[in-house]
Amino acid sequence: MWISLGQLLALGLLPGHELLGGADGLDTPLRAVIPGTSARQVGDLGPGTLVVFEPGRLDATDPGTDLALRFGRHAEIAGLVLQRPATPVPLATQRLADKLGIPVILLDRVDTAAVIAALDPHLRRPEVAGARQLNDVANRLRTARQDPDALVRVLAATLNCPVALVDGEGRVVGGDAATGEALTSLEQLRHHPAPFHLDTEERQRLLLQPLVLTQDGPANLWLVARLPSGSPLTDSTRNALGIGAWAFTAYLATEALTAERASSQRALLLTEVLEHADAPPRRTVERATAAGWRLSGWHTAVHVALNQPAGRPRPHDLAPRIEQALARHGTRASLVERPEGWAFWLTSDTEPDPADGPALARTIRRALLGEERAERRLCAGIGHPYLGTAGLKASLHEANQACVLARTHDVAGAVEHIDAMSVKRLLAGWYGSGPLREAATGLLEPLTTADPSGELVRTLGCYLDHESSATTTAIVLGVHRNTVLHRLERIKAALEVDLSRPDERLAAHLATRVARLGDD
């Protein structure tokens, strides 16, 4: 086993040291630390030797230092330790150290016995260095600023190796870019949320540590450290990354708690505003002002909902992601948690033009489509613009109704806008009606009994959505047309409805729309 000079310097074993040059040689295996007597003696030493010169033996400003570097290159030494001179070291000496890759360490006072005593135990027992490394990581993370970039910087500086923060696709989101580029196998990032390592063709080992809030949670972020293969600090570095992961997840948990608390406060404030919409109390107005809300003017409300099976929790980061997506499309919004989704509103001094509604709907749809995932679909409803706080309440109510209507559409990013004199207002009222839901459930019960998977109900809804076209239905559902025709035969046999009669076809169509609401 071996340890490098760079790793020992990172442990703070030589306080106040200055690296004059030769940084490329800090990873050279360190084998011994001995006192130096002359520049020529350096050429007779073994590989991996760190030579410590006391004052009077070798001065950093003397030409003998250059000679020691050249002899040291031939002998493959690990570096030189010299006392810092009173005058600047010649630039040529620094450049020579860099060119030859031999570290030159300057100390304010060189005591050979003290330097050897500080370094030698770690050479003989590298596990001692590993224990100290873990202790330093814990202490530095405890006092570091708690944000991702600061944590990565502390880890890299303390471990004396490149550290990166990457996502589940291997993209570097913080730290050393080259470390992320060294990742060649991404499959384990997606399906292996546990620490592991990868060996590269450049004889380096990548140590990967997932950042998860719970034991079975997703690993969307990973800490990656890059070490030379065979480093004796591999185990301690792996453990140090584990400590870093704890600090990182503590930061994430704190951020989530802070965001949740702020979200709850905004939700309570909005409820208070709506409860006193006709005449908000002074304290309510003050709190709304502090939150940056404008209560006067013309308000156009928007309600956003997530279509997913009942009981599944909403992702905690989805609201800020939606806000960012809206901002990218020119709409600044601060989403407020509501019982069935999130709400926000846009305010203007004058009554919005009727053409603004469709334009806003297109903007919101583009933003929602950008946040769509295979396991979730987003939809939204837009209310009519109204004046004042009472108008905000009315617009929010309409936006919620419009969102109910949008949820009945089996498409991604559905957005509905209710105009003042719109048939959609009537439809939204129907879909939100308890008796209609009960009637729809009863009408479709023969289909749900015959096919608990819901394929028959979905096929019927898609068929009626597309003007009773079996061909279009097959394209939308991604199945063969004969499959659709076979399902329609089963539907007609089980359902006590004649789809050739307009009234009964309309009732069945409404029932399938309501059924979609029940699936969410």
N, C-alpha and C positions, 0 to 999 in steps of 0.2 A: 504494500500500500504506500501511497505517496501523497504529499500535500504540496501546494504551490505557494510561492512567496505572496502572490496576490491575495490568496485566501487568508493567509496569516495577517497581512496588512489590513484586510477588511475587518478583522477581529479587534483592531485597535491595539495590537501588541507593541507597536512602536509609536507612542503618542507624539503628535505634532510632526510626523514625518512628511517629507515633500518628495514626490517622484520627479526627479530632474529630467529623466528620459528613459527610453527603452520599455515603454508600456507593453509592447508586443511580447515581451519575454516574461511577463508576470505569471503566465500559466505553466512555465517550465517546472517540472518536478524538482522540489527542493530536497536535497539529500543530507546536507551538512551545513553547519555554521561555524566558521573558524576565524581567528584573528589574522589580519594581513600584516605582512612585514615589508614587502616591497612590490613594485609593479611587476617585476620579472617573476617573482614567486607565483603570481597568478597563473602563469602558463603551465605550472607543474601540478595544478590542483585537479581533482576529479570532477566529472560532470555533476551539475546540480549543486555546486558549492556556493554558499553566500559568504563573501569575504568582507570582514568588518575592519576598517582602518581607523585607528585612533589618530588624533592630531599629531602631526610630526612624522607619521608614517607615510601619509599620502594626502596632498591637498587638492581639492576639487578644481582649483584654478591653475594647477601645475600641468605642464605637458605630460608628466608621468601618468596622469589619469587617462589620457588618450592611449598611452602605451598599455596600461592595465586593461583597458577595454579591448584592445586588439588581441592581447594574450588571452584574455577571458573568452573571446569569441572562439579561438582555437581550442581552448580547454572545455568549452560548453558550460561555463559557470552559470549560476542562477542569478548573480547580481553583485553589486558593490554597495556597501554602506559607508558613507563619508560624513564628516562634520560639515555643517553649512559654513562656508567662508564668509568673511566680512565684506568681500567684494563680489560682484556678480560673476557667475561661472561663464566662461566663454561660450558663445552660441555654437561654435564648432564642436565643442565637447557634447553638448546636448544633442546635436544632430548626429554625431557619431554613435551615441548611445541608442538613438532611435534606429539608425541604419543597421546596427549590429544586433538589435533586439536584446540588449543587456540592460536590465533596470539599474538605475543609479538612484539610491535613496539617500536623502540628506536629512540629518538630525541636528537639532540645536547643540546637543552635546553627545558625543559618542563615548560610551563606556562599554568596551568590548565584553566584559564579563556580564554586564546587565543585559546587553542585547542577546547574548548566547543563552542566558538564563531565561529570558522571555520566550525565545523561539524553540529552543532545543526540546523541551518536554512535548511540544506539539509534533515535532518531527518523529520522536520515538513512539508516541502514542497518539495517532491522528484522531482517535475517538475523543480525546480531551478537547481538541479544536472543535469537533462537532458539537460537544456539549456546550462549549462557550458560544458557538454560533447560534444555537437554539436560544440560549439565554439572552444574547444581544438582540435577536429578532423579536423576542417577546417584549423586551424593555423598550425597544425603539418603536414598535407598533403601538405600544400602550400610550406613548406620548405623541405619536404622529397625528397630523391632521387627518380626520376620517373621511377621505374621499378616495375613489379608485386610483387616480393618478398618483396621489401621495403614497398610498399603500404599495403600489408597484415600485415606485422610486426607492422607498425604504427597503423593500425586499432585495432589489437589485444591488443597492449600495452595501447592505449588510452581508449578503451572500457572495458578493464580488463575482457575480455572473449575470449574463443577460436574462431579464425576466420580461415576459409579455403577458398581456391579457387578451385572450382571443374568444370569439364567439363560437357557437356550435358548427359554423361553416368554415372555421379555420381563419376567419378574417381578424387581423390585429386591430383591436379597439383601444389599446393603450400599451405603453412600454416599447420594447425592442422589436422593430419591424422584421429584422433578419430572423429572429427566433420563430416568428409566425411563418415566414417563408420556408423554414426548414421542415415544417409539418408536411408529411407526404401521405399519411393515412388519416383520413377524416372520419372513417366509418365508426371508430370507437368514440369519437367526440359526440356522435349522435346516439349511440346505443350502449354506452359503457360509462354511466355516471359514477365512476370510482377511480381513485388514483391509479395511473399506469405510466409506463415509460416507452419511449421509442428510440431506437438507435439509428443514427444517420450514417450515410456513406462517408461522411467527413470525420468519422470516429468521434462523434459527439453523442451525448445522451440527453434526450429531452424528457424532463419530468413534468407530468401533467396532473393538475389537481383541480377537480370540479368545484364550482361554487354553487352549492345547493342550500336552500333554506330548510328543507326537511330531508330525511333519509331517502325517501322515494320521490323527491321532487325532480323537476327537469334540470339538466345541466346546460343552461344557455350560455354560461361563461366559464372559462378555464384559465387558471394560472399556469404558465409554462416557463420553466427554468432550463437553461442550456448549460450543460457541464461537459468537460472533456471525458471521454469514456475512461473508466477505471478510477475516477476521482474518489479519494477516501471519504469525501464529504457528501457522497451521494445520498446516504441514508439520512444524515442530518439535514441536508437540503430538502429532501422529500418531507421530512417532519416539519421543517420550517415553513414550507408551502402550506402544510396543513394548518399551522398557526395563522398564517396569512389568510387562509380561507375562512377561519373563524372570525378574524377581524373584519374581513370583507362582508361576510354574511351578517355580522352584527350591524355593519353600516347599512346594508340593504334592509334589514328588519327595522332599523330606526327610521330610514327614509320612508318605508311603507307605512309605519305607524304615524309618522308626521303627516304624510299625505292623506291617510285615512282620517286622522283627526281634523285636518283642514277641510276635507270633503264633507265630513259629518257636520261641521259647523256651518258650511255653506248650505247644506241641505236643510238644516234647522232654520237658518235665516230665511231661505226661500219660503218654507212652510209658514213662517211667521208673517212674511210680506203678503202672502196669498190669503192668509186668514184675516188680515186687516187691509185688504186691497182698497176698500172705499176710503179709508182714512188711517193710514199707517201711523202708529205712535212715534213720537219723536225719537225714542231710543232705537226703534227699528230702523228709522231713516238714517240715524247716525251710524248704525252697524252696517247698513247697506252702502253708505258712503265710504266707510273704512274698507269695505270689500271691493270698492271700485265699481259698484253697480250704479247705473243710472235708472231712476224710477220714472222720470218725466220723459215726454216725447212719444213717438210712435214705435211700438214694440212688435217685432215679428218673431214669434217663438218657434223653436225647433225641438222636437223630441226624437232622440236616437235610442234604438233598442237592439238587443242582441238576440237573434233567433238561435236557440239551442234547447236541448231537452231540459225539462223542468228539473230543478234541484241541482243542476251543475253550477258551481260558483263562477261568477264573472272574473276574468283575469284582472288583477289589481292594477296592471299598467295599461289597460285598454283605454281608459278615459284620456290620459295624457297623449297616448298615441293618436287617438282621434283628433285631439286638439292640434297636434303637430301636422297631421294630414290636412286638416282644414286650413291651417296657416299656410301650408305649401300651395294651396289653391286660392289664397288671397282672402280668406275669411278668418278673422281672429275671434276665438271663442273660448269661454271658460265654462266647462261642463259642470253641471250641478247634479249630484246623485238624486235620482227619483225612484219610487218603488218599482217601476218597470223599465228602467233604463237611465238615461241622462237627458237633461234639458239645458238649452242655452237660448239666448235671444239677441237679436240685433236691434239697435235703437237709432232712430233718425229724427231730425227736427221737424221734417215735413212728412206728409203722408206718402208712403212709397208708391211708385208707379206700378200698375197691375202687371206690367211686363217683368218686374223685378222678381216675382214669385217663381216663375219657370226658370229664370236664370239662376236663382239661388238653389233651386232643386237640382239643376245640372251640376253646380259646383259641389254640393253636398254628396251627390251620387259618386262623382269622381273621387272625392276624398274617402268615402266609405269603401269603394272598390279597392283602393290602395291598402286597406287594412283587412280585407277579406282573408280568411283562412279556410282550409278544407273542412275543418271541424266547426266552423262558425260562420254565420252570415249576419250582416248588419243591415238595418233598414232605418228609415227616418220619416217623420211627418212634419209638415210645415203649416203653421196656423196663419189665419188672416191677420194683417196688421191692425192694431187698435191703439188708442191713445191712453196714456197714463197708467197708473198702477192697476186700476180695474181692468184696463185693456190688456195689460200683461197677463193677468189671470185668465181672461177670455182666450187670448191667443195660445197660452200654454194648454188650455183644455182642448182647443181645436187641434193643436199639434199632436197631442196624445191620441186623439181620435184618428187623425190622419196616419199616425204611425201604426195604429191597429189595422187600418186599411192596407198599409204597405206590407204588413206581415202576412197578409193573405196571398200575396203574389209570390209564386215559386221562382223567383229570380234573385240574383245577387245584387246587393246595393239598391234595393227598391226604395224609392222616395215618392211620397204623395203630398200634394199641396191642396188644401181645402180653400176654395174661393168662397166669397160671401154667398153667392147664389149658385152652389154647385151640387150636382147629384151625388158627388162623393160625400157630402155632409150627411145625406140620407143613408148612404151605404155604411158609413162609419158608425152611425147610430144603430143600425141593424146589427152590425157585427159585434157591437158592445152590449147587445141586449141578452140578458140571461135566458128569457123564454126562447129566443131564436137559437141559442146554443143548445138548449135541451131538445128543441124540435129537430135541429140538424143532426144531433147524436142519434135520435130515434130513427130518423129517415135512413141514415147510413149504417145503422146497426147490422143489417143483414150482410153488408160487405165486410165490416170489421170482424164479424163472427166467422165468415167464410175465409177471410185472409187477415189474420192478426198482424202480419207484417206491414199492412197498409198500402201495398202495391196497387191493389184494385182502386182504392180511394184516390191515390195520387194519379193513377192513369185516368180515372174519370174526370178529375179536376183539370188535368192538362188537356184532355180531349175537349172539354167544354170551353176552356180558356182560348183554344185555337179553332173556334168555330166548327167543331165537330169534324176536324180533319184528322183521319187516322195517320196519314203520311207525315204531317207536321208534328203530331204527337210522338210518333216513333223517333223523329229526328231529335226532338227536345229531350226525350227520355233516354236516348241512346240505345234503342232496341230495334229489332226488326219490325216491319209493319205487320207481319203476320202475328207477331207476339201481341201487338196492340189489338188486332182484330179478335184474337183468342180471348184476351182479357175482357174486351167489350161484350163478347158473348156471355162470359161468366157474370159480368155486371148486370146485363139485361135479365139473365135468368134469376139472379138473386134479389135484385132491387125491384121493389113494387112501384116503379116509376116508368112512365112511357116517355122516353126522351124525344119522341117525335112531336109531343104536345108542348107548345111554348111555355105554358104555365108550369108544368111539371119539370121541364128542362131548366127553367129559371130557378125553381125551388132546389133542384139537385145541385145546380151551379153554386148558389148561395151556401148550401150545406157543405160543399167541398171547401169553400173559402173559410168558413167557420172552423172546419176540421183542421185546417192548417194552423189556425190560432191555437187549437188544443194540443198540437204536436210540439209547440215551443215551450 
